[in-house]
Amino acid sequence: MKHFCGMLDGLAFLPVDRVSDGMDYIKDNTPYGLEDLVDYFDANYVTSTYRRIGQTRQYPGPVTMRVRMISLLFPPEKWNVNLATIDNEYCTNNLFESWIRGFQQLVGYCHPTS
């Protein structure tokens, strides 16, 4: 299982245009019981998902379902660190890192509590 979770983390180091290939490999090698985790990760970080927006039924006949693709919550361009790693840059691309660092300096604590 540890090796498998490392494969999920490893997607961040693939070139952006190869992330979906890496996800396909992971799907083909998912250990039993982790399918929901892989589906969640794929739908929110790699491939996206669909939402049903309508359904019609023609009597007699098939049910027609309309779906719409949902945008990724976190597309690979936001979390991928392939180029940063190659260019020997910091491997964080979190836009809020500088804000968090400034806030910590302002309050004088790394993890302020109430």
C-alpha positions as CSV (number, residue, x, y, z in Angstrom):
1,M,0.0,0.0,0.0
2,K,2.9,2.4,0.8
3,H,4.2,1.8,-2.7
4,F,0.8,2.5,-4.2
5,C,0.4,5.9,-2.4
6,G,3.8,6.8,-3.6
7,M,2.5,6.3,-7.2
8,L,-0.3,8.8,-6.5
9,D,2.3,11.3,-5.1
10,G,4.5,10.6,-8.1
11,L,1.9,12.0,-10.5
12,A,3.1,15.5,-9.4
13,F,6.5,14.8,-11.0
14,L,5.3,13.6,-14.4
15,P,5.2,16.1,-17.3
16,V,1.7,17.7,-17.3
17,D,0.8,16.1,-20.6
18,R,1.6,12.6,-19.2
19,V,-0.4,12.9,-15.9
20,S,-3.4,11.2,-17.5
21,D,-1.2,8.3,-18.7
22,G,0.1,8.0,-15.2
23,M,-3.4,8.0,-13.8
24,D,-4.4,5.2,-16.3
25,Y,-1.5,3.1,-15.1
26,I,-2.5,3.7,-11.4
27,K,-6.1,2.7,-12.2
28,D,-4.9,-0.5,-13.8
29,N,-2.8,-1.4,-10.7
30,T,-5.1,-0.2,-7.9
31,P,-5.1,-2.6,-4.9
32,Y,-8.4,-3.9,-3.8
33,G,-10.2,-1.5,-1.5
34,L,-8.6,1.7,-2.8
35,E,-10.8,2.1,-5.8
36,D,-12.8,4.9,-4.2
37,L,-9.6,6.9,-3.4
38,V,-8.4,6.6,-7.0
39,D,-11.8,7.5,-8.4
40,Y,-11.9,10.6,-6.1
41,F,-8.3,11.6,-7.0
42,D,-9.0,11.1,-10.7
43,A,-12.3,13.1,-10.7
44,N,-10.9,16.0,-8.7
45,Y,-7.2,16.2,-9.8
46,V,-6.8,14.6,-13.2
47,T,-9.6,13.7,-15.5
48,S,-12.8,15.4,-14.2
49,T,-16.2,14.0,-13.8
50,Y,-19.8,14.4,-15.2
51,R,-23.0,15.6,-13.5
52,R,-26.4,14.6,-14.7
53,I,-28.4,17.7,-15.7
54,G,-31.5,16.1,-17.1
55,Q,-33.3,13.0,-18.1
56,T,-36.1,12.3,-20.5
57,R,-38.1,9.2,-21.1
58,Q,-39.8,8.4,-24.3
59,Y,-42.6,5.8,-23.9
60,P,-41.9,3.3,-25.2
61,G,-38.3,3.7,-25.6
62,P,-35.0,4.4,-23.9
63,V,-34.2,6.9,-21.2
64,T,-32.1,9.8,-22.4
65,M,-29.8,11.3,-19.9
66,R,-28.0,14.6,-20.4
67,V,-24.7,15.2,-18.6
68,R,-22.3,18.1,-18.2
69,M,-18.6,17.8,-17.6
70,I,-17.6,19.4,-14.3
71,S,-14.3,21.4,-14.3
72,L,-11.5,20.0,-12.2
73,L,-11.2,21.4,-8.8
74,F,-7.4,21.2,-8.9
75,P,-6.1,20.9,-12.5
76,P,-2.6,19.4,-13.0
77,E,-1.2,22.8,-14.1
78,K,-1.8,24.0,-10.5
79,W,-0.2,21.1,-8.6
80,N,2.3,19.7,-11.0
81,V,6.0,20.3,-10.0
82,N,7.7,18.6,-12.9
83,L,9.3,21.7,-14.4
84,A,10.1,23.1,-11.0
85,T,12.0,19.9,-10.1
86,I,13.9,19.9,-13.4
87,D,14.8,23.6,-13.0
88,N,15.9,22.9,-9.4
89,E,13.3,25.3,-8.0
90,Y,11.2,24.9,-4.9
91,C,8.6,22.2,-5.4
92,T,5.8,24.1,-3.9
93,N,3.5,26.0,-6.2
94,N,1.0,27.0,-3.5
95,L,0.0,30.6,-4.2
96,F,-0.7,31.2,-0.5
97,E,2.7,30.2,0.8
98,S,4.0,33.8,1.0
99,W,0.7,35.0,2.6
100,I,0.9,32.2,5.2
101,R,4.5,33.1,6.0
102,G,3.6,36.8,6.3
103,F,0.7,35.9,8.6
104,Q,2.9,33.7,10.8
105,Q,5.4,36.6,11.2
106,L,2.5,39.0,12.0
107,V,1.1,36.9,14.8
108,G,4.4,35.4,15.9
109,Y,3.3,31.8,15.8
110,C,3.4,29.0,13.2
111,H,0.1,27.4,14.3
112,P,-2.0,30.1,16.2
113,T,-5.0,28.8,18.1
114,S,-7.8,30.7,19.9
